[in-house]
């Protein structure tokens, strides 16, 4: 669900629930803000994974939140995105060095090819190394 306040500003939220568990990475709440100018957009996302801390309002050293910033360029056929986790728990901070790159190409109206790569460990991408 999202709400576009004007041509350049959007707020939104996304939620997922695992049907086979009550905790963990399958249960997630993401809130985001997007600022758009022409073909560029700046996004700040708050990913919350239930599990490490089941207190949604806990942004302390044991938080289950990841704050990610990203910059995206998109035209009619291609897009490129760069993202970085700006904040996470102290325990996960050692896995915060990775920068995520993504590119996509619209082959036809309902078909898009996408590839992504993270440069190093990244907690929000559930990676312990590059890949």
Secondary structure as UniProt FT lines:
FT   STRAND          2..6
FT   TURN            7..8
FT   STRAND          9..16
FT   TURN            19..20
FT   TURN            25..26
FT   STRAND          28..37
FT   TURN            38..39
FT   STRAND          40..49
FT   TURN            50..51
FT   TURN            56..57
FT   TURN            61..62
FT   STRAND          65..74
FT   STRAND          78..87
FT   TURN            90..92
FT   HELIX           93..95
FT   STRAND          99..108
FT   TURN            109..110
FT   STRAND          111..118
FT   TURN            123..126
//
